[in-house]
Amino acid sequence: HWCYKRIAQMICYFFYKNITFGLTLFYFEAFTGFSGQSIYNDSYLLLFNVVLTSLPVISLGVFEQDVPSDVCLQFPALYQQGPKNLFFDWYRIIGWMANGVYASIVIFTLNLGIFHVQSFRSDGQTADMNAMGTAMFTCIIWSVNVQIALTMSHFTWIQHVMIWGSIGAWYIFLALYGMLPPKLSGNIFHMLAETLAPAPIFWLTSLLVIAATTLPYLVHISYQRSVNPLDHHIIQEIKHFGIDLEDERMWKREKSKAREKTKIGFTARVDAKIRQLKGKLQRKHSVLSVMSGTSSNDTTSNSQQT
């Protein structure tokens, strides 16, 4: 149960975070008439998948557990989520991709509207491309890491270090990289210390983007838990409120679910093929029985006539 859910969520989240990041590049290219100019510094592109978002994905795939191990053994219905493919069907995959598209649109449009149109510097000028790109990249790092934190059901200190440490590593890198001589840091020279950090609009934009990008997921998970909860949602609430796990009615419900036939998967296809072949054999036997009965009747009638 754990392995299936960990792998399914890890793959879906991997697509989500790369769609969120990659589409902002495409939007900027379209905005600039496909000039070929990237809004992000080359070092940002290098660090995104290698350092800043890799450890949270690993923590999800290694440490996530929706319910404790002893509860998994008590409720066999939890093991039906794998054969039923509840966490890696097309509905779930398309939902994560759509969430990534939505997040990319929100991140790009809000940053463009705030930094490109409104005055940013003390002299009334708007932010340049490097400042807007750094602010936009900061919003991406926050959004994708907060999203994976909301996805998790179980936290240890290792997961906290991997998630929030990845966000902190971005600010540390930006500060240290900006301290290098201009020949090495280029347009990022003192970007955080002198340009972005003193501006309240930079921090307010980050908070606004985080709230806007995570809102659809919060609405979805709240609706699902309230209206159509899955088995592990119910068991989480049972554990949280301290309800007796030996309740007889609960056991009957879970046992009945454990006996349900699977609808997808290799074993389900094999069972369906066997049932199909059995049906064909039964129909052939029925036809042969009818034909043999007809021939015997014809033989009897011919003998009587003779």
C-alpha positions in Angstrom: 0.0 0.0 0.0 2.7 2.5 1.0 4.9 1.7 -2.0 2.1 2.1 -4.6 0.9 5.4 -3.2 4.4 6.8 -2.8 5.4 6.0 -6.3 2.1 7.2 -7.8 2.2 10.5 -5.9 5.9 11.0 -6.6 5.4 10.6 -10.4 2.4 12.9 -10.5 4.2 15.6 -8.4 7.2 15.3 -10.7 5.1 16.2 -13.7 3.4 19.0 -11.8 6.5 20.8 -10.7 8.2 20.6 -14.1 5.0 21.8 -15.9 4.8 24.7 -13.4 8.4 25.7 -14.1 8.6 24.9 -17.8 5.5 26.7 -18.9 6.6 30.0 -17.4 9.6 29.9 -19.8 7.2 29.4 -22.7 4.9 32.2 -21.6 7.8 34.6 -21.4 9.0 33.6 -24.9 5.5 34.2 -26.3 5.4 37.6 -24.4 8.7 38.7 -26.0 7.8 37.5 -29.5 9.9 34.3 -29.2 13.1 36.3 -29.0 15.0 33.4 -27.5 15.8 35.4 -24.3 15.4 33.4 -21.1 13.9 35.2 -18.1 15.9 33.1 -15.7 19.6 33.1 -15.1 21.4 29.9 -16.3 22.3 28.9 -12.8 18.6 28.9 -11.9 17.8 26.4 -14.6 20.7 24.2 -13.4 19.7 24.2 -9.8 15.9 23.7 -10.1 15.8 19.9 -10.6 19.2 19.1 -9.2 19.1 20.9 -5.8 16.0 23.0 -5.1 13.2 20.5 -5.8 14.9 17.1 -5.8 15.1 16.4 -2.0 11.4 17.0 -1.3 10.5 14.5 -4.0 12.8 11.9 -2.5 11.2 12.5 0.9 7.8 11.9 -0.5 8.9 8.7 -2.2 10.7 7.3 0.8 9.0 8.5 4.0 5.4 9.1 3.1 2.8 7.0 4.9 -0.9 7.9 4.9 -1.6 5.5 7.8 0.7 3.6 10.2 1.9 0.1 9.4 -0.2 -1.6 12.1 -3.4 0.1 10.7 -2.6 -1.2 7.2 -2.7 -4.7 8.5 -6.0 -4.1 10.4 -7.8 -2.7 7.3 -7.4 -5.0 4.2 -9.5 -2.6 2.1 -6.5 -0.2 2.0 -4.7 -2.8 -0.2 -7.5 -2.5 -2.8 -6.4 1.0 -3.7 -3.5 -0.4 -5.7 -5.5 -2.9 -7.8 -8.2 -0.3 -8.3 -5.4 2.2 -9.4 -7.0 5.0 -7.4 -3.8 7.2 -7.3 -2.5 6.7 -10.8 -5.5 6.7 -13.1 -5.9 9.2 -15.9 -8.2 11.4 -13.8 -5.5 11.8 -11.2 -2.7 12.4 -13.7 -4.7 14.9 -15.7 -5.7 16.7 -12.5 -2.0 17.1 -11.4 -1.1 18.4 -14.9 -4.0 20.8 -14.9 -2.9 22.0 -11.5 0.6 22.6 -12.9 -0.8 24.6 -15.8 -2.9 26.7 -13.5 0.1 27.3 -11.1 2.3 28.4 -14.1 -0.4 30.9 -15.3 -0.9 32.4 -11.8 2.9 32.7 -11.2 3.6 34.3 -14.6 0.6 36.7 -14.7 0.9 37.9 -11.1 4.6 38.6 -11.4 4.2 40.2 -14.8 1.4 42.4 -13.6 3.2 43.4 -10.4 6.8 43.9 -11.5 6.4 44.9 -15.1 3.6 47.5 -14.8 3.8 48.9 -11.3 6.7 51.0 -10.0 9.3 49.0 -8.2 12.3 51.2 -7.5 12.5 54.3 -5.4 12.7 56.5 -8.5 9.5 55.1 -9.8 10.9 52.8 -12.4 9.6 49.3 -13.0 11.7 46.2 -12.2 14.1 44.9 -14.9 14.0 41.5 -16.5 16.5 40.0 -14.0 14.6 41.2 -11.0 11.3 40.0 -12.3 12.8 36.6 -13.3 14.4 36.1 -9.9 11.1 37.0 -8.1 9.2 34.7 -10.4 11.6 31.9 -9.8 11.3 32.5 -6.0 7.5 32.1 -6.3 8.0 28.8 -8.2 10.3 27.4 -5.5 7.8 28.3 -2.8 4.8 27.1 -4.7 6.1 23.6 -5.6 7.6 23.0 -2.2 4.5 24.1 -0.3 2.4 21.9 -2.6 4.4 18.8 -1.8 4.1 19.7 1.9 0.3 19.8 1.6 0.4 16.4 -0.2 2.1 14.6 2.6 0.2 13.0 5.4 3.2 12.1 7.6 6.1 14.3 8.6 9.4 13.5 10.2 12.3 15.9 10.9 14.0 14.6 7.8 11.1 15.7 5.6 11.0 19.2 7.2 14.7 19.6 6.6 14.3 18.5 3.0 11.3 20.7 2.1 12.0 23.9 4.1 15.8 23.4 3.7 15.3 23.5 -0.1 13.5 26.8 0.1 16.2 28.2 2.5 18.9 26.9 0.2 17.5 29.1 -2.6 17.9 32.3 -0.5 21.4 31.3 0.6 22.5 30.6 -2.9 21.0 33.9 -4.1 22.8 35.8 -1.4 26.1 34.1 -1.9 26.0 34.3 -5.7 25.1 37.9 -5.5 28.2 38.6 -3.4 30.6 37.4 -6.1 32.3 40.0 -8.3 30.2 41.2 -11.2 32.3 39.3 -13.7 31.1 36.1 -12.1 27.6 36.9 -10.8 26.7 39.1 -13.9 23.2 40.6 -13.7 22.6 38.9 -10.3 25.1 41.0 -8.5 23.6 42.0 -5.1 20.2 41.0 -6.5 18.8 39.8 -3.1 20.6 42.2 -0.7 20.1 45.4 -2.6 17.2 44.9 -5.1 14.6 42.4 -3.9 14.9 42.0 -0.1 14.4 45.7 0.7 11.2 45.8 -1.4 8.1 44.8 0.6 6.3 44.1 -2.7 8.7 41.2 -3.3 7.7 39.4 -0.1 4.0 40.2 -0.5 4.0 38.9 -4.1 5.5 35.6 -2.8 2.7 35.2 -0.2 0.0 36.1 -2.7 1.3 33.6 -5.3 1.6 30.8 -2.7 -2.0 31.3 -1.6 -3.3 31.5 -5.2 -1.4 28.4 -6.4 -2.3 26.1 -3.5 -6.0 27.2 -3.3 -7.4 24.6 -5.9 -5.7 21.7 -4.1 -7.0 22.8 -0.8 -10.5 23.1 -2.2 -10.3 19.7 -3.8 -9.0 17.9 -0.8 -11.5 19.6 1.5 -14.4 18.7 -0.8 -13.2 15.1 -1.1 -12.7 14.6 2.6 -16.1 16.0 3.3 -18.2 14.5 0.5 -16.5 11.5 -0.9 -13.7 10.4 1.4 -11.4 7.5 0.6 -10.6 4.7 3.0 -7.4 6.2 4.3 -9.1 9.5 4.9 -11.7 7.8 7.1 -9.0 5.8 9.0 -6.9 9.0 9.5 -9.9 10.6 11.2 -10.6 7.5 13.2 -7.0 7.6 14.5 -7.1 11.4 15.1 -10.4 11.3 17.1 -9.4 8.1 19.0 -12.3 6.0 17.8 -12.1 2.3 18.7 -10.5 0.3 15.9 -12.4 -2.8 17.0 -15.8 -1.4 16.1 -17.9 -4.2 14.7 -19.8 -2.2 12.1 -16.5 -0.7 10.8 -15.0 -4.2 10.4 -18.0 -5.5 8.5 -17.7 -2.5 6.1 -14.0 -2.9 5.6 -14.2 -6.7 5.1 -16.9 -6.3 2.5 -14.7 -3.9 0.6 -11.8 -6.3 0.8 -13.9 -8.9 -1.0 -14.8 -6.6 -3.9 -13.5 -7.7 -7.3 -10.8 -5.6 -8.9 -11.7 -3.7 -12.1 -8.3 -3.1 -13.6 -4.8 -4.6 -13.5 -3.2 -7.7 -14.9 -5.1 -10.1 -12.6 -8.4 -8.5 -13.4 -7.8 -8.8 -17.1 -6.9 -12.5 -16.7 -10.0 -13.1 -14.7 -12.1 -11.4 -17.3 -10.5 -13.4 -20.1 -11.2 -16.6 -18.2 -14.8 -15.7 -17.7 -15.1 -14.8 -21.4 -13.7 -18.2 -22.5 -16.0 -20.0 -20.0 -19.0 -18.2 -21.5 -18.0 -19.2 -25.0 -17.6 -22.8 -24.0 -21.0 -22.8 -22.3 -22.6 -21.4 -25.4 -20.9 -24.0 -27.6 -22.1 -26.8 -25.2 -25.6 -25.4 -25.4 -25.5 -25.3 -29.2 -24.2 -28.9 -29.4 -26.8 -30.1 -27.0 -29.6 -28.5 -29.1 -28.1 -30.0 -32.3 -27.7 -33.4 -30.8 -31.3 -33.3 -29.4 -32.6 -32.3 -32.8 -30.7 -35.1 -34.6 -32.0 -37.7 -32.2 -35.6 -36.5 -32.6 -35.2 -36.8 -36.4 -33.8 -40.3 -36.1 -36.7 -41.4 -33.9 -39.3 -40.0 -36.3 -37.7 -41.7 -39.3 -37.6 -45.0 -37.5 -41.3 -44.7 -36.6 -42.2 -43.9 -40.2 -40.4 -47.0 -41.3 
